[in-house]
C-alpha cells in the first residue's frame, strides 16, 4: 500500500507540473502578442517561407526602418546643401530710405533701395523725383563697394544695410 500511495502522489505532482507548464506557455504567448502589438511590428516572411514573429521579426523590421531613415536623411542632407547654396546667393539684406534731394519740391518723393546678399553683393536703386521728371539709377554693389559715385543718402543706406 505504501508504493501505491507513492505512485499516486508522484502522478499528482507530474499532473500539477503539466498544468503549470501549460499555463506558463499560454501566458508567454499572450505576452509575446502584446509586445508585438505594442511595438507595432507585424509578422514577416522568414527565409524558409514561414512567418517569423517575436524578437527576430522585430529585429528585421527595425533594420528595415533604420535603412529607410538613413536613406531619407541622406536625401534631406542633399536638399539642405542645395538650399544653403540658394540662400547664399539670395537677397538677405534690404535697406530703404526716402528723402528730398531738391529744395524746390515738397515731400520725400525720392528713395534709395539697397538689395544685397550675404556677401554684400547686389544693387542700389535710386529714384530722384522733381516736378518735371523722375530719374531711376541702378548701381552694382560688389562686396559692399561700388565703382560709381554715391550721393550721401545712397552711402548711408549702403552702410546701414551692410551693418557698418
DSSP file (Angstrom, degrees, kcal/mol; ACC not computed):
  #  RESIDUE AA STRUCTURE BP1 BP2  ACC     N-H-->O    O-->H-N    N-H-->O    O-->H-N    TCO  KAPPA ALPHA  PHI   PSI    X-CA   Y-CA   Z-CA
    1    1 A X     >        0   0    0      0, 0.0     4,-1.6     0, 0.0     5,-0.2   0.000 360.0 360.0 360.0 -27.3    0.0    0.0    0.0
    2    2 A X  H  >  +     0   0    0      1,-0.2     4,-1.6     2,-0.2     5,-0.1   0.893 360.0  47.7 -67.1 -41.7    2.9    2.2    0.6
    3    3 A X  H  > S+     0   0    0      1,-0.2     4,-2.0     2,-0.2    -1,-0.2   0.831 108.4  55.5 -72.4 -31.4    4.2    2.0   -3.0
    4    4 A X  H  > S+     0   0    0      2,-0.2     4,-2.3     1,-0.2    -1,-0.2   0.882 107.7  49.5 -66.6 -38.3    0.7    2.7   -4.4
    5    5 A X  H  X S+     0   0    0     -4,-1.6     4,-2.6     2,-0.2    -2,-0.2   0.884 109.2  51.9 -67.5 -37.9    0.5    5.9   -2.4
    6    6 A X  H  X S+     0   0    0     -4,-1.6     4,-2.7     2,-0.2     5,-0.2   0.906 109.7  49.3 -64.9 -41.2    3.8    7.0   -3.7
    7    7 A X  H  X S+     0   0    0     -4,-2.0     4,-2.4     2,-0.2    -2,-0.2   0.919 112.8  47.0 -65.4 -43.7    2.7    6.4   -7.3
    8    8 A X  H  X S+     0   0    0     -4,-2.3     4,-2.1     2,-0.2    -2,-0.2   0.907 113.1  49.9 -63.0 -40.9   -0.5    8.4   -6.8
    9    9 A X  H  X S+     0   0    0     -4,-2.6     4,-2.0     2,-0.2    -2,-0.2   0.941 112.8  44.9 -63.9 -47.7    1.5   11.1   -5.1
   10   10 A X  H  X S+     0   0    0     -4,-2.7     4,-2.6     1,-0.2    -1,-0.2   0.863 111.4  54.2 -65.3 -36.6    4.1   11.4   -7.9
   11   11 A X  H  X S+     0   0    0     -4,-2.4     4,-2.4    -5,-0.2    -1,-0.2   0.892 108.1  50.3 -63.7 -39.1    1.3   11.2  -10.5
   12   12 A X  H  X S+     0   0    0     -4,-2.1     4,-2.4     2,-0.2    -2,-0.2   0.903 110.8  48.3 -64.7 -42.4   -0.4   14.2   -8.9
   13   13 A X  H  X S+     0   0    0     -4,-2.0     4,-2.4     2,-0.2    -2,-0.2   0.928 112.1  49.0 -65.1 -44.0    2.9   16.2   -8.8
   14   14 A X  H  X S+     0   0    0     -4,-2.6     4,-2.1     1,-0.2    -2,-0.2   0.908 112.1  49.4 -62.1 -42.0    3.5   15.4  -12.5
   15   15 A X  H  X S+     0   0    0     -4,-2.4     4,-2.0     2,-0.2    -1,-0.2   0.908 110.5  49.5 -62.9 -43.2    0.0   16.4  -13.4
   16   16 A X  H  X S+     0   0    0     -4,-2.4     4,-2.4     1,-0.2    -1,-0.2   0.896 110.6  50.6 -63.9 -39.9    0.3   19.6  -11.5
   17   17 A X  H  X S+     0   0    0     -4,-2.4     4,-2.6     2,-0.2    -2,-0.2   0.877 108.2  52.6 -66.3 -37.2    3.6   20.4  -13.2
   18   18 A X  H  X S+     0   0    0     -4,-2.1     4,-2.1     2,-0.2    -1,-0.2   0.908 110.6  47.6 -63.8 -41.4    2.0   19.8  -16.6
   19   19 A X  H  X S+     0   0    0     -4,-2.0     4,-2.5     2,-0.2    -2,-0.2   0.915 111.9  49.7 -65.2 -43.5   -0.8   22.2  -15.8
   20   20 A X  H  X S+     0   0    0     -4,-2.4     4,-2.6     1,-0.2    -2,-0.2   0.917 111.2  49.2 -62.6 -43.8    1.7   24.8  -14.6
   21   21 A X  H  X S+     0   0    0     -4,-2.6     4,-2.3     2,-0.2    -1,-0.2   0.898 111.3  50.3 -63.4 -40.0    3.8   24.5  -17.8
   22   22 A X  H  X S+     0   0    0     -4,-2.1     4,-2.2     2,-0.2    -2,-0.2   0.919 111.2  47.6 -63.0 -44.9    0.6   24.8  -19.9
   23   23 A X  H  X S+     0   0    0     -4,-2.5     4,-2.6     1,-0.2    -2,-0.2   0.915 112.1  50.1 -63.2 -43.1   -0.4   28.0  -18.0
   24   24 A X  H  X S+     0   0    0     -4,-2.6     4,-2.6     2,-0.2    -2,-0.2   0.887 109.6  50.8 -63.7 -38.9    3.1   29.4  -18.4
   25   25 A X  H  X S+     0   0    0     -4,-2.3     4,-2.2     2,-0.2    -1,-0.2   0.908 111.4  48.6 -64.1 -40.9    3.1   28.7  -22.1
   26   26 A X  H  X S+     0   0    0     -4,-2.2     4,-2.2     2,-0.2    -2,-0.2   0.934 112.7  47.3 -63.3 -46.2   -0.3   30.4  -22.5
   27   27 A X  H  X S+     0   0    0     -4,-2.6     4,-2.3     1,-0.2    -2,-0.2   0.897 111.9  50.8 -63.3 -41.2    0.9   33.4  -20.5
   28   28 A X  H  X S+     0   0    0     -4,-2.6     4,-2.3     2,-0.2    -1,-0.2   0.907 110.4  48.5 -64.2 -42.8    4.1   33.7  -22.6
   29   29 A X  H  X S+     0   0    0     -4,-2.2     4,-2.0     2,-0.2    -1,-0.2   0.901 112.2  49.6 -64.0 -40.4    2.3   33.5  -25.9
   30   30 A X  H  X S+     0   0    0     -4,-2.2     4,-1.9     1,-0.2    -2,-0.2   0.904 110.8  48.9 -65.5 -41.4   -0.1   36.2  -24.7
   31   31 A X  H  X S+     0   0    0     -4,-2.3     4,-2.5     2,-0.2    -2,-0.2   0.884 108.7  53.9 -65.7 -38.7    2.8   38.4  -23.6
   32   32 A X  H  X S+     0   0    0     -4,-2.3     4,-2.4     1,-0.2    -2,-0.2   0.908 108.2  49.5 -62.9 -41.9    4.5   38.0  -26.9
   33   33 A X  H  X S+     0   0    0     -4,-2.0     4,-2.4     1,-0.2    -1,-0.2   0.903 111.3  50.0 -63.3 -40.0    1.4   39.1  -28.8
   34   34 A X  H  X S+     0   0    0     -4,-1.9     4,-2.9     2,-0.2    -2,-0.2   0.912 110.2  49.1 -66.0 -41.8    1.1   42.1  -26.6
   35   35 A X  H  X S+     0   0    0     -4,-2.5     4,-2.5     2,-0.2     6,-0.2   0.923 112.4  48.5 -62.8 -44.5    4.8   43.1  -27.1
   36   36 A X  H  X>S+     0   0    0     -4,-2.4     5,-1.8     2,-0.2     4,-0.9   0.915 114.8  45.1 -61.8 -43.0    4.4   42.7  -30.9
   37   37 A X  H  <5S+     0   0    0     -4,-2.4     3,-0.3     2,-0.2    -2,-0.2   0.905 113.5  50.1 -67.7 -40.5    1.2   44.8  -30.9
   38   38 A X  H  <5S+     0   0    0     -4,-2.9    -2,-0.2     1,-0.2    -1,-0.2   0.897 112.4  46.2 -64.7 -41.0    2.8   47.4  -28.6
   39   39 A X  H  <5S-     0   0    0     -4,-2.5    -1,-0.2    -5,-0.2    -2,-0.2   0.625 109.5-124.6 -78.3 -12.9    5.9   47.8  -30.8
   40   40 A X  T  <5 +     0   0    0     -4,-0.9     2,-0.4    -3,-0.3    -3,-0.2   0.731  59.6 145.2  78.5  22.2    3.8   48.0  -33.9
   41   41 A X      < -     0   0    0     -5,-1.8     2,-0.3    -6,-0.2    -1,-0.3  -0.785  33.4-157.4 -99.0 135.9    5.5   45.1  -35.6
   42   42 A X        -     0   0    0     -2,-0.4    19,-0.1    15,-0.1    -5,-0.0  -0.705  35.7 -84.1-103.3 160.4    3.7   42.7  -37.9
   43   43 A X        -     0   0    0     -2,-0.3     2,-0.3     8,-0.1    10,-0.2  -0.310  47.6-155.2 -60.6 146.7    4.7   39.2  -38.7
   44   44 A X  E     -A   52   0A   0      8,-2.2     8,-3.5    -3,-0.1     2,-0.5  -0.813  24.0 -95.2-121.0 163.4    7.2   39.0  -41.6
   45   45 A X  E     -A   51   0A   0     -2,-0.3     6,-0.2     6,-0.2     5,-0.1  -0.664  39.7-141.7 -79.4 125.9    8.1   36.2  -44.1
   46   46 A X    >   -     0   0    0      4,-4.2     3,-1.6    -2,-0.5    -1,-0.0  -0.343  26.6-104.3 -79.2 167.7   11.0   34.2  -42.9
   47   47 A X  T 3  S+     0   0    0      1,-0.3    -1,-0.1     2,-0.1    -2,-0.0   0.831 121.2  57.4 -63.2 -31.8   13.7   32.9  -45.4
   48   48 A X  T 3  S-     0   0    0      1,-0.1    -1,-0.3     2,-0.0     3,-0.1   0.499 124.2-102.5 -78.8  -2.0   12.2   29.4  -45.2
   49   49 A X  S <  S+     0   0    0     -3,-1.6    -2,-0.1     1,-0.4     2,-0.1   0.343  86.9 113.4  99.2  -6.9    8.8   30.7  -46.3
   50   50 A X  S    S-     0   0    0     -5,-0.1    -4,-4.2     1,-0.1     2,-0.5  -0.313  75.1 -92.2 -89.6 178.0    7.2   30.7  -42.9
   51   51 A X  E     -A   45   0A   0     -6,-0.2     2,-0.5    -3,-0.1    -6,-0.2  -0.795  36.1-155.9 -94.7 132.4    6.0   33.6  -40.8
   52   52 A X  E     +A   44   0A   0     -8,-3.5    -8,-2.2    -2,-0.5     2,-0.2  -0.920  20.7 163.6-111.1 129.5    8.5   35.0  -38.3
   53   53 A X    >>  +     0   0    0     -2,-0.5     4,-0.8   -10,-0.2     3,-0.6  -0.659  35.6  38.5-129.0-174.6    7.4   36.9  -35.2
   54   54 A X  H 3> S-     0   0    0      1,-0.2     4,-2.7    -2,-0.2     5,-0.2  -0.376 115.8 -11.9  75.0-145.8    8.7   38.0  -31.9
   55   55 A X  H 3> S+     0   0    0      1,-0.2     4,-2.7     2,-0.2    -1,-0.2   0.890 137.4  49.5 -63.3 -43.0   12.2   39.2  -31.4
   56   56 A X  H <> S+     0   0    0     -3,-0.6     4,-2.4     2,-0.2    -1,-0.2   0.907 112.9  48.0 -64.6 -40.0   13.5   38.1  -34.8
   57   57 A X  H  X S+     0   0    0     -4,-0.8     4,-2.4     2,-0.2    -2,-0.2   0.914 112.6  48.3 -65.3 -42.0   10.6   39.8  -36.6
   58   58 A X  H  X S+     0   0    0     -4,-2.7     4,-2.7     2,-0.2    -2,-0.2   0.908 111.2  51.1 -63.9 -41.0   11.1   43.0  -34.6
   59   59 A X  H  X S+     0   0    0     -4,-2.7     4,-2.4     2,-0.2    -2,-0.2   0.931 110.9  47.7 -62.1 -45.6   14.8   43.0  -35.4
   60   60 A X  H  X S+     0   0    0     -4,-2.4     4,-1.9     1,-0.2    -2,-0.2   0.917 113.8  47.3 -62.3 -43.7   14.1   42.5  -39.1
   61   61 A X  H  X S+     0   0    0     -4,-2.4     4,-2.4     1,-0.2    -1,-0.2   0.890 111.0  51.7 -66.0 -39.0   11.5   45.3  -39.1
   62   62 A X  H  X S+     0   0    0     -4,-2.7     4,-2.7     2,-0.2     5,-0.2   0.911 107.8  51.7 -63.7 -41.9   13.8   47.6  -37.1
   63   63 A X  H  X S+     0   0    0     -4,-2.4     4,-2.2     1,-0.2    -1,-0.2   0.909 111.1  48.5 -61.6 -41.2   16.7   47.1  -39.6
   64   64 A X  H  X S+     0   0    0     -4,-1.9     4,-2.2     2,-0.2    -2,-0.2   0.912 111.8  48.7 -64.7 -42.5   14.3   48.0  -42.5
   65   65 A X  H  X S+     0   0    0     -4,-2.4     4,-2.4     2,-0.2    -2,-0.2   0.914 111.1  49.9 -64.0 -42.7   13.1   51.1  -40.7
   66   66 A X  H  X S+     0   0    0     -4,-2.7     4,-2.5     1,-0.2    -1,-0.2   0.905 109.7  51.5 -63.0 -41.5   16.6   52.2  -39.9
   67   67 A X  H  X S+     0   0    0     -4,-2.2     4,-2.1    -5,-0.2    -1,-0.2   0.913 110.9  47.8 -62.4 -42.2   17.7   51.7  -43.6
   68   68 A X  H  X S+     0   0    0     -4,-2.2     4,-2.4     1,-0.2    -2,-0.2   0.905 112.0  49.8 -65.3 -40.6   14.7   53.8  -44.8
   69   69 A X  H  X S+     0   0    0     -4,-2.4     4,-2.6     2,-0.2    -2,-0.2   0.886 109.6  51.2 -65.4 -38.6   15.5   56.6  -42.3
   70   70 A X  H  X S+     0   0    0     -4,-2.5     4,-2.2     2,-0.2    -1,-0.2   0.908 111.0  48.2 -64.8 -41.0   19.2   56.6  -43.3
   71   71 A X  H  X S+     0   0    0     -4,-2.1     4,-2.2     2,-0.2    -2,-0.2   0.919 112.6  48.6 -64.0 -43.3   18.1   56.9  -47.0
   72   72 A X  H  X S+     0   0    0     -4,-2.4     4,-2.6     1,-0.2    -2,-0.2   0.909 110.6  50.9 -63.0 -42.0   15.7   59.7  -46.1
   73   73 A X  H  X S+     0   0    0     -4,-2.6     4,-2.3     2,-0.2    -1,-0.2   0.884 108.9  51.7 -64.7 -38.1   18.4   61.6  -44.1
   74   74 A X  H  X S+     0   0    0     -4,-2.2     4,-1.9     2,-0.2    -1,-0.2   0.920 111.5  46.6 -63.6 -43.0   20.8   61.3  -47.0
   75   75 A X  H  X S+     0   0    0     -4,-2.2     4,-2.3     1,-0.2    -2,-0.2   0.918 112.1  50.8 -63.2 -43.3   18.2   62.8  -49.3
   76   76 A X  H  X S+     0   0    0     -4,-2.6     4,-2.4     1,-0.2    -2,-0.2   0.884 108.0  53.1 -63.6 -38.2   17.4   65.6  -46.8
   77   77 A X  H  X S+     0   0    0     -4,-2.3     4,-2.1     2,-0.2    -1,-0.2   0.916 109.1  49.1 -63.0 -42.9   21.1   66.4  -46.5
   78   78 A X  H  X S+     0   0    0     -4,-1.9     4,-1.8     1,-0.2    -2,-0.2   0.915 112.6  47.0 -61.9 -43.7   21.5   66.8  -50.2
   79   79 A X  H  X S+     0   0    0     -4,-2.3     4,-2.5     1,-0.2    -1,-0.2   0.876 109.6  54.4 -66.3 -36.9   18.4   69.0  -50.4
   80   80 A X  H  X S+     0   0    0     -4,-2.4     4,-2.3     1,-0.2    -1,-0.2   0.894 106.7  51.0 -64.3 -40.0   19.7   71.1  -47.5
   81   81 A X  H  X S+     0   0    0     -4,-2.1     4,-2.0     2,-0.2    -1,-0.2   0.898 110.4  49.6 -64.1 -39.8   23.0   71.7  -49.3
   82   82 A X  H  X S+     0   0    0     -4,-1.8     4,-2.2     2,-0.2    -2,-0.2   0.939 112.1  47.7 -63.0 -46.9   21.2   72.9  -52.4
   83   83 A X  H  X S+     0   0    0     -4,-2.5     4,-2.7     1,-0.2    -2,-0.2   0.870 108.5  55.0 -63.1 -36.5   19.0   75.2  -50.3
   84   84 A X  H  X S+     0   0    0     -4,-2.3     4,-2.1     2,-0.2    -1,-0.2   0.916 108.4  48.7 -62.8 -42.4   22.1   76.5  -48.5
   85   85 A X  H  X S+     0   0    0     -4,-2.0     4,-1.2     2,-0.2    -2,-0.2   0.899 112.2  48.3 -63.5 -40.7   23.7   77.4  -51.9
   86   86 A X  H  X S+     0   0    0     -4,-2.2     4,-0.6     1,-0.2     3,-0.2   0.906 110.8  51.2 -65.2 -41.6   20.5   79.2  -53.0
   87   87 A X  H >< S+     0   0    0     -4,-2.7     3,-0.8     1,-0.2    31,-0.3   0.871 104.1  57.8 -65.3 -36.6   20.3   81.1  -49.7
   88   88 A X  H 3< S+     0   0    0     -4,-2.1    30,-0.9     1,-0.2    31,-0.4   0.874 112.9  39.9 -61.0 -36.4   23.9   82.3  -50.0
   89   89 A X  H 3< S+     0   0    0     -4,-1.2    -1,-0.2    -3,-0.2    -2,-0.2   0.453 100.3  96.4 -93.8  -0.8   23.1   83.9  -53.4
   90   90 A X  S << S-     0   0    0     -3,-0.8    28,-0.4    -4,-0.6     2,-0.4  -0.462  89.9 -87.7 -88.7 160.7   19.7   85.2  -52.4
   91   91 A X        +     0   0    0      1,-0.2    26,-0.3    26,-0.1    -1,-0.1  -0.526  54.5 157.8 -66.8 122.4   18.8   88.7  -51.2
   92   92 A X        +     0   0    0     24,-2.6     2,-0.4    -2,-0.4    25,-0.2   0.542  57.1  53.6-121.2 -17.6   19.3   88.7  -47.4
   93   93 A X  E     -B  116   0B   0     23,-2.6    23,-2.9     2,-0.0     2,-0.4  -0.983  59.5-178.8-128.6 128.6   19.8   92.4  -46.6
   94   94 A X  E     -B  115   0B   0     -2,-0.4     2,-0.4    21,-0.2    21,-0.2  -0.989   1.0-177.3-129.1 131.1   17.4   95.2  -47.6
   95   95 A X  E     +B  114   0B   0     19,-2.3    19,-3.0    -2,-0.4     2,-0.3  -0.972   4.8 177.4-127.1 145.4   17.9   98.9  -46.9
   96   96 A X  E     +B  113   0B   0     -2,-0.4     2,-0.3    17,-0.2    17,-0.2  -0.998   6.1 171.3-149.1 140.0   15.5  101.7  -47.8
   97   97 A X  E     -B  112   0B   0     15,-2.0    15,-2.2    -2,-0.3     2,-0.3  -0.959  17.7-151.0-151.5 133.9   15.3  105.4  -47.3
   98   98 A X  E     +B  111   0B   0     -2,-0.3     2,-0.3    13,-0.2    13,-0.3  -0.791  29.6 160.9 -96.9 146.2   13.0  108.2  -48.6
   99   99 A X  E     -B  110   0B   0     11,-2.3    11,-1.8    -2,-0.3     2,-0.6  -0.970  42.0-118.6-157.4 169.4   14.5  111.7  -48.9
  100  100 A X        +     0   0    0     -2,-0.3     8,-0.1     8,-0.2     7,-0.1  -0.926  25.3 178.9-116.8 102.7   14.0  115.1  -50.6
  101  101 A X        +     0   0    0     -2,-0.6     2,-0.4    28,-0.2    -1,-0.1   0.705  65.9  54.9 -80.1 -17.6   17.0  115.8  -52.8
  102  102 A X    >   -     0   0    0     27,-0.2     3,-0.9     1,-0.1    -1,-0.0  -0.934  67.2-147.8-121.8 138.8   15.8  119.2  -54.1
  103  103 A X  T 3  S+     0   0    0     -2,-0.4    -1,-0.1     1,-0.2    -2,-0.0   0.753  95.1  62.0 -73.8 -23.8   14.7  122.2  -52.0
  104  104 A X  T 3  S+     0   0    0      2,-0.1     2,-0.3     0, 0.0    -1,-0.2   0.480  94.2  71.7 -86.2  -0.6   12.1  123.3  -54.6
  105  105 A X  S <  S-     0   0    0     -3,-0.9     2,-0.4    24,-0.1    -3,-0.0  -0.851  78.4-127.6-111.8 151.9    9.9  120.2  -54.4
  106  106 A X        +     0   0    0     -2,-0.3     3,-0.1     2,-0.0    -2,-0.1  -0.759  63.1  13.0 -98.7 143.4    7.8  119.2  -51.5
  107  107 A X  S    S-     0   0    0     -2,-0.4     2,-1.3     1,-0.1     3,-0.2   0.116  89.7 -73.4  87.0 163.1    7.9  115.8  -49.7
  108  108 A X        +     0   0    0      1,-0.2    -8,-0.2    -8,-0.1    -1,-0.1  -0.634  67.3 145.7 -94.4  75.0   10.2  112.9  -49.6
  109  109 A X        +     0   0    0     -2,-1.3     2,-0.2    20,-0.1    -1,-0.2   0.526  49.3  77.9 -92.3  -7.5    9.3  111.5  -53.0
  110  110 A X  E     -B   99   0B   0    -11,-1.8   -11,-2.3    -3,-0.2     2,-0.3  -0.642  61.5-178.4 -96.6 158.8   12.8  110.2  -53.8
  111  111 A X  E     -BC  98 127B   0     16,-1.9    16,-2.9   -13,-0.3     2,-0.4  -0.984  24.9-143.4-153.2 163.6   14.2  107.0  -52.4
  112  112 A X  E     -BC  97 126B   0    -15,-2.2   -15,-2.0    -2,-0.3     2,-0.4  -0.999  17.0-169.6-128.3 133.2   17.2  104.7  -52.3
  113  113 A X  E     -BC  96 125B   0     12,-3.0    12,-3.3    -2,-0.4     2,-0.5  -0.991   2.6-165.0-125.7 124.7   16.8  100.9  -52.1
  114  114 A X  E     -BC  95 124B   0    -19,-3.0   -19,-2.3    -2,-0.4     2,-0.5  -0.943   4.9-175.8-110.6 129.3   19.7   98.5  -51.4
  115  115 A X  E     +BC  94 123B   0      8,-2.6     8,-2.1    -2,-0.5     2,-0.3  -0.961  17.4 166.5-125.2 110.5   19.3   94.8  -52.1
  116  116 A X  E     -BC  93 122B   0    -23,-2.9   -24,-2.6    -2,-0.5   -23,-2.6  -0.898  27.1-138.8-128.7 152.0   22.3   92.7  -51.0
  117  117 A X    >   -     0   0    0      4,-2.5     3,-1.6    -2,-0.3   -26,-0.1  -0.245  49.6 -80.4 -92.3-170.2   23.2   89.0  -50.5
  118  118 A X  T 3  S+     0   0    0    -30,-0.9   -29,-0.1   -28,-0.4   -30,-0.1   0.813 131.4  52.1 -63.5 -31.8   25.2   87.5  -47.6
  119  119 A X  T 3  S-     0   0    0    -31,-0.4    -1,-0.3     2,-0.1    24,-0.2   0.286 121.0-106.4 -89.2  10.0   28.5   88.5  -49.2
  120  120 A X  S <  S+     0   0    0     -3,-1.6    24,-2.5     1,-0.3     2,-0.4   0.806  76.1 137.5  67.4  33.1   27.3   92.2  -49.7
  121  121 A X        +     0   0    0     21,-0.2    -4,-2.5    22,-0.2     2,-0.3  -0.871  27.7  79.0-104.6 142.6   26.8   91.8  -53.4
  122  122 A X  E    S-CD 116 141B   0     19,-2.7    19,-2.5    -2,-0.4     2,-0.3  -0.925  70.2 -56.7 165.4-136.7   23.7   93.2  -55.1
  123  123 A X  E     -CD 115 140B   0     -8,-2.1    -8,-2.6    -2,-0.3     2,-0.5  -0.991  19.8-144.6-147.1 148.3   22.3   96.5  -56.3
  124  124 A X  E     -CD 114 139B   0     15,-2.5    15,-2.6    -2,-0.3     2,-0.5  -0.977  20.0-164.6-109.3 126.1   21.5  100.1  -55.2
  125  125 A X  E     -CD 113 138B   0    -12,-3.3   -12,-3.0    -2,-0.5     2,-0.4  -0.961   7.2-173.3-114.7 123.7   18.4  101.5  -56.9
  126  126 A X  E     -CD 112 137B   0     11,-3.0    11,-3.2    -2,-0.5     2,-0.5  -0.943   9.8-167.0-119.2 137.2   17.9  105.3  -56.6
  127  127 A X  E     -CD 111 136B   0    -16,-2.9   -16,-1.9    -2,-0.4     2,-0.6  -0.982   5.2-165.8-123.0 119.5   14.9  107.2  -57.7
  128  128 A X  E     - D   0 135B   0      7,-3.3     7,-2.7    -2,-0.5     2,-0.4  -0.922   9.0-164.1-109.3 119.5   15.2  111.0  -57.9
  129  129 A X  E     + D   0 134B   0     -2,-0.6     2,-0.3     5,-0.2   -27,-0.2  -0.848  17.1 158.5-106.8 133.6   12.0  112.9  -58.1
  130  130 A X        -     0   0    0      3,-2.6     3,-0.1    -2,-0.4   -25,-0.0  -0.854  56.0 -90.0-137.2-179.2   11.5  116.5  -59.2
  131  131 A X  S    S+     0   0    0     -2,-0.3     3,-0.1     1,-0.2    -2,-0.0   0.813 122.8  38.3 -63.5 -30.6    8.5  118.4  -60.6
  132  132 A X  S    S-     0   0    0      1,-0.2     2,-0.3    -3,-0.0    -1,-0.2   0.739 123.8  -5.6 -94.8 -24.1    9.3  117.7  -64.2
  133  133 A X        -     0   0    0     -3,-0.1    -3,-2.6     2,-0.0     2,-0.4  -0.965  51.0-126.0-160.3 170.6   10.6  114.1  -64.1
  134  134 A X  E     -D  129   0B   0     -2,-0.3     2,-0.4    -5,-0.2    -5,-0.2  -0.999  24.0-163.3-127.5 127.9   11.6  111.0  -62.2
  135  135 A X  E     -D  128   0B   0     -7,-2.7    -7,-3.3    -2,-0.4     2,-0.4  -0.936   0.8-161.5-114.8 135.9   15.1  109.5  -62.8
  136  136 A X  E     -D  127   0B   0     -2,-0.4     2,-0.4    -9,-0.2    -9,-0.2  -0.961   7.8-172.6-119.1 132.2   15.9  106.0  -61.7
  137  137 A X  E     -D  126   0B   0    -11,-3.2   -11,-3.0    -2,-0.4     2,-0.4  -0.955   8.9-159.8-125.0 141.9   19.5  104.8  -61.3
  138  138 A X  E     -D  125   0B   0     -2,-0.4     2,-0.4   -13,-0.2   -13,-0.2  -0.983   8.9-172.0-119.8 133.7   20.9  101.3  -60.7
  139  139 A X  E     -D  124   0B   0    -15,-2.6   -15,-2.5    -2,-0.4     2,-0.1  -0.988  22.0-126.7-130.4 125.7   24.4  100.8  -59.3
  140  140 A X  E     -D  123   0B   0     -2,-0.4     2,-0.4   -17,-0.2     8,-0.3  -0.420  21.4-157.4 -68.6 140.3   26.1   97.4  -58.9
  141  141 A X  E     -D  122   0B   0    -19,-2.5   -19,-2.7     5,-0.1     2,-0.5  -0.988  10.4-177.2-123.1 127.2   27.5   96.6  -55.5
  142  142 A X  B >  S-E  145   0C   0      3,-3.1     3,-1.6    -2,-0.4   -21,-0.2  -0.981  74.0 -19.2-127.3 120.3   30.3   94.0  -55.0
  143  143 A X  T 3  S-     0   0    0     -2,-0.5   -22,-0.2     1,-0.3   -23,-0.2   0.843 128.1 -52.2  51.5  38.9   31.5   93.1  -51.5
  144  144 A X  T 3  S+     0   0    0    -24,-2.5     2,-0.3     1,-0.2    -1,-0.3   0.499 121.1  96.5  82.7   4.7   29.9   96.3  -50.1
  145  145 A X  B <   -E  142   0C   0     -3,-1.6    -3,-3.1   -25,-0.2     2,-0.3  -0.889  50.9-163.4-125.8 156.1   31.6   98.6  -52.6
  146  146 A X        -     0   0    0     -2,-0.3    -5,-0.1    -5,-0.2     4,-0.1  -0.995  21.6-141.1-136.3 143.4   30.6  100.2  -55.9
  147  147 A X  S    S+     0   0    0     -2,-0.3     2,-0.2    -7,-0.3    -6,-0.1   0.544  80.4  87.9 -79.1  -4.7   32.7  101.8  -58.6
  148  148 A X  S    S-     0   0    0     -8,-0.3    -2,-0.2     1,-0.1     2,-0.1  -0.633  89.7-100.2 -95.3 150.9   30.1  104.5  -59.2
  149  149 A X        -     0   0    0     -2,-0.2     2,-0.4     1,-0.0    -1,-0.1  -0.438  40.0-148.5 -67.5 143.2   29.9  107.8  -57.3
  150  150 A X        -     0   0    0     -2,-0.1     2,-0.1    -4,-0.1    -1,-0.0  -0.891   6.5-132.6-115.8 143.0   27.3  107.8  -54.5
  151  151 A X     >  -     0   0    0     -2,-0.4     4,-2.4     1,-0.1     5,-0.2  -0.455  40.7 -97.8 -81.2 167.6   25.2  110.6  -53.1
  152  152 A X  H  > S+     0   0    0      1,-0.2     4,-2.4     2,-0.2     5,-0.2   0.878 123.5  50.8 -56.4 -42.6   25.0  110.9  -49.3
  153  153 A X  H  > S+     0   0    0      2,-0.2     4,-2.5     1,-0.2    -1,-0.2   0.896 110.4  49.0 -65.6 -40.4   21.7  109.0  -49.0
  154  154 A X  H  > S+     0   0    0      2,-0.2     4,-2.5     1,-0.2    -1,-0.2   0.927 111.8  49.4 -63.6 -44.0   23.0  106.1  -51.1
  155  155 A X  H  X S+     0   0    0     -4,-2.4     4,-2.2     1,-0.2    -2,-0.2   0.912 112.5  47.9 -60.6 -43.5   26.2  105.9  -49.0
  156  156 A X  H  X S+     0   0    0     -4,-2.4     4,-2.5    -5,-0.2    -2,-0.2   0.916 112.5  47.7 -65.7 -44.3   24.1  106.0  -45.7
  157  157 A X  H  X S+     0   0    0     -4,-2.5     4,-2.5     2,-0.2    -2,-0.2   0.902 111.7  50.9 -64.7 -40.4   21.7  103.3  -46.9
  158  158 A X  H  X S+     0   0    0     -4,-2.5     4,-2.3     2,-0.2     5,-0.2   0.927 111.7  47.2 -63.2 -44.8   24.6  101.0  -48.1
  159  159 A X  H  X>S+     0   0    0     -4,-2.2     5,-2.2     1,-0.2     4,-1.9   0.918 113.7  47.8 -62.4 -44.0   26.4  101.4  -44.7
  160  160 A X  H  <5S+     0   0    0     -4,-2.5    -2,-0.2     3,-0.2    -1,-0.2   0.900 112.1  49.7 -63.5 -41.0   23.2  100.6  -42.8
  161  161 A X  H  <5S+     0   0    0     -4,-2.5    -1,-0.2     1,-0.2    -2,-0.2   0.898 113.1  45.3 -68.1 -40.6   22.4   97.6  -44.9
  162  162 A X  H  <5S-     0   0    0     -4,-2.3    -1,-0.2    -5,-0.2    -2,-0.2   0.816 113.9-119.8 -71.3 -30.0   25.9   96.1  -44.6
  163  163 A X  T  <5       0   0    0     -4,-1.9    -3,-0.2    -5,-0.2    -4,-0.1   0.698 360.0 360.0  98.4  23.5   25.8   96.9  -40.8
  164  164 A X      <       0   0    0     -5,-2.2    -4,-0.2    -6,-0.2    -5,-0.1   0.448 360.0 360.0 -87.8 360.0   28.7   99.2  -40.6
